[in-house]
Amino acid sequence: MKGTIRSLISHSAIRSILEKFFIAIILLTTFSCNKREDIAEYQTFPNEFIVANDLEEIPIEVDLFIVTEMAATDSLLFTLLYKGDEVVKIFDNQTLEYLGGFGSEGEGPNEFFYPYQNGFRVYEGNVLSMVDRKSIRTIQVSIQKDSNNKRVATSTLDETQRHQLAGVMMPLNEGSLLNDSTVIGLNQTSEDSQFITFDFVNKKIDYAHQFPPINIEATPFEMAHWLNSYMKISRDHSKIAIAYEKIPLIRVIDLKEYQSTEVLMKTEEAPIADLIVDSEGRPIKTNGIIYYYDMEISNEYIFAGYHKKEISYSENNEPQHINHSGNEIHVFDFQGNALAKLKLDDWMRQFAVTPNSSYLYFSHPEKENSIFRYELPKFK
């Protein structure tokens, strides 16, 4: 009898141990299968600066009615206005003296057919590139003195430097010149690529670079929505910098190598895929969180406008905003390092940076006769 009881106890204990072992194996296997490998390295910011503490307000002699974009060289500041007889106004970026302007809305030789703020760039030197609904053009700006010895900006709206966009690229989102003969922008076609390019000399359309490696069960059109981004080309045309709207991801594509290389940086610890899709790869339909809203670059750094907020809609279809962060600019270098977080006031959403990383400029939506300037600290 004792042997029988001992045997039953022994078998019961062994069965219990085996059950626990197999449960542990199942749980471990399930966890391992569900765990996603992340696509980017998590970055924290070693420095924080409050921009308002050292912000200059500089009066200007003209009105800036609804600034939609700004761009800067080391000597000039350009503003793009919503409408007017001069949609572009030019300033000395040291004194903020108004030097002149050009462009009006229309379809004539010296006009712009709804100029796009996301296609307003400094291409190189004092050469602007501008995109409207039909074309992209480059505009050479030079500074001369008039008969009163006053400095004035002159611009050349040369029709030979105006290039019609291919139909599939209209409208072109985030349009930039990749080189002297090619325009690049965000792809919004049925092709499964992040970018669309158009060689306007040889009239050739192409597609470049896959979306970030996130498994999203979606069509290319839907992918373009979920992975919408803001893009800038470096001044030497060797790199593409990208900030994603709906995920906290910064991407740098180096074009100099024979095969381009990439750096991916994220600013939240959670796996990037978990923020946008469920375990089956289906987009999280209720995800109304916005991270990055704009981006500018200097020769050395990436300046990404960041304001994490959740957007939902009431029964009356009125948007409801819940802020999860303040308004900020995240500063990175092109090698993949987070350098600083610049704390902004809520109104500081239109900004430009000089190529030499000396200054940030802001326009204020309610102060049309001022431009605001912030001297940038040394990040390294």
Secondary structure, DSSP 8 states (H G I E B T S, - for coil): -HHHHHHHHHHHHHHHHHHHHHHHHHHHHHHHHH----SSEE---S-EEEGGGGEEEEE-SS---SEEEEEE-SSEEEEEESSSS-SEEEEETTT--EEEEE-EESSSTTEESS--GGGEEEEETTEEEEE-SSEEEEEEEEEEE-TTS-EEEEEE--GGGEEE--GGGSS-EEEEEEETTEEEEE--SSSS-SEEEEETTTTEEEEE----S----S-HHHHHHHT-EEEEE-TTSSEEEEEESSSSEEEEEE-SSSS-EEEEEESSSS-GGGGTB-TTS-B-TT--EEEEEEEEE-SSEEEEEEEEEEEEE-TT--EEEEESS--EEEEEETTS-EEEEEE--TTTTEEEE-TTS-EEEEEETTEEEEEEEEE-----
